[in-house]
Amino acid sequence: MQQNRHTFRIVGLVLWRGGLAFAAVAAIYYGAWQTLKNLVWPGPVKVAAALAITGAALFLVSLILERREDSKREGNLQD
């Protein structure tokens, strides 16, 4: 019975955090979209901003993937 309580607590915590993360990402996405839609910027500036954001996102993903690969190669880093 104790194991079930622990499992339910973990599942609840994961779902709660996932819901909060989803709501935050949706709010940021829709807020950013509305802000960008209402701005009056020249086309090249919008393209440059989109390229800069995309480049930053790809760079972040590459860092995460590299970190995962390093941790797999080195083993557990907590020891």
N, C-alpha and C positions, 0 to 999 in steps of 0.2 A: 504493500500500500504506500509506503514511503517513497518508493521508486516512481510510482505514478504521480505523486504530488510534485516530485522534482521535475519529472518530464513535462507535466502540465505547466509548471512555472516557467521552464525554459521556453516552451512553445509559445506561451503567452507573451513572454518578454521579447522573443524574436518577432512575433506578429505586431506587437505594439511599436517596436522600433522601426520595423519595416513600414508600417502605416505612417508613422511620423516622417520618415525619410521620403516616402512617396508624396505626402502632402507638401513637404517643403520643396521638393524638386518641381512639383506641378505649379506651386505658387511662384517660384522663381522663373520657371519657363513662361508661364502666361503673363507674368508681370513684365518680364524682359521683352516678350513679343509685343505687348501693347505699347511699351515705351519706344521700342524701335519703330513701330508702325506710325507713331505720332511725331517722330523726329523728322525734321526737314533738313536732311544732309544730302550733299551731292552723291551721285552714284558711286564714283570711285572711292569715296571715304567709306561708304557702306560695305563695298567689296573688300577693302583693306581691313576693316574691322572684323568681317566674317572670316577672312583668311587668318588673321592674327588669333582669333578665338579658336579656330580649328587647329592651328599649329600648336597652340598652348595645350589643347586637349590631347592631341596626339603625343606631345612630349610627355605629358603626365601619364598617359597610358603606357608609354615605353618605359618610363621609370618604374612603374608598378610591375610590369612584366619582368624587367631586369631584376628587380628586388626579389620577386618570387623565384626566378631561376637561381639567383645566388643563394637564397635560403634553402632551396632543395639540394643544391650542390654541397653546401656547408653543413647541412643537417640542422638540428635544433639549436637556435641561437640563445636559448634561455640558460643553457648549462654554463 
